[in-house]
C-alpha cells in the first residue's frame, strides 16, 4: 500500500505487499522490497534509507537512528522528533 501523501520517483519498483508511509520519498529508479516508514528518504537498489523528509518536501537534519533528537522545518515551523528510530511530527 502506498500512502496518498508519499512521493514516488520515476521508474522505481515497489514489490507487492510493501507499505510506503506518509510523506515518505522514494528516489527515481529505487527498488523497494520492505516497508518504508513515514517521512523516510529511500534510494538505491535495493532501496535503503539515507535520511528523513518533512511534509514540505525538505530534507531534515536528523540522524537515521535515535530517540529524542528534534528539528524544526525552516519553511513551516513544524517540529519533528525521533522516537524509537522513527521520525514523528510533534
Secondary structure, 3 states (H helix, E strand, C coil): CECCCCEECCCCEECCCCCECCCCEECCCCEECCCECCCEEEECCCCEEEEEECCCCCEECCCCCCCCCEEECCCCCCEEEEECCEEEEC
